């Protein structure tokens, strides 16, 4: 997956989530991007650490 926005590794989880949502919003994937993106708010920080 190519990222449109360059994010540092020490960036907080909400920044990463924003970048991911933005890149996903750029390409229409359908309802698949809305549901998992909102459900993965908590594990995101743990997963990226």
C-alpha positions as CSV (number, residue, x, y, z in Angstrom):
1,X,0.0,0.0,0.0
2,X,1.4,3.3,-1.0
3,X,1.0,6.2,1.4
4,X,0.1,9.6,0.1
5,X,1.2,11.4,3.3
6,X,4.6,10.8,4.8
7,X,4.2,10.3,8.6
8,X,7.0,9.9,11.0
9,X,7.2,6.7,13.1
10,X,6.8,8.5,16.4
11,X,3.5,10.1,15.1
12,X,0.5,9.6,17.4
13,X,-2.2,7.0,16.5
14,X,-4.7,9.6,15.5
15,X,-2.3,11.1,13.0
16,X,-1.7,7.6,11.5
17,X,-5.4,6.9,11.4
18,X,-6.1,10.3,9.7
19,X,-3.4,9.5,7.1
20,X,-4.9,6.1,6.5
21,X,-8.4,7.3,6.2
22,X,-7.2,10.1,3.8
23,X,-5.4,7.6,1.6
24,X,-8.3,5.3,1.6
25,X,-10.7,8.1,0.9
26,X,-8.6,9.0,-2.1
27,X,-9.4,5.7,-3.7
28,X,-13.0,4.5,-3.4
29,X,-13.0,1.1,-1.8
30,X,-16.6,1.1,-0.7
31,X,-18.1,0.4,2.7
32,X,-15.1,-1.7,3.6
33,X,-13.0,1.3,4.5
34,X,-15.6,2.8,6.9
35,X,-16.3,-0.1,9.2
36,X,-12.8,-1.4,10.0
37,X,-11.3,2.0,10.1
38,X,-13.6,3.1,13.0
39,X,-13.3,-0.3,14.8
40,X,-9.5,-0.2,14.8
41,X,-9.1,2.9,16.8
42,X,-7.8,1.3,20.1
43,X,-5.6,-1.5,18.8
44,X,-4.1,0.9,16.3
45,X,-1.7,2.5,18.9
46,X,-0.8,-0.9,20.3
47,X,-0.3,-2.4,16.9
48,X,1.9,0.4,15.6
49,X,4.1,0.4,18.7
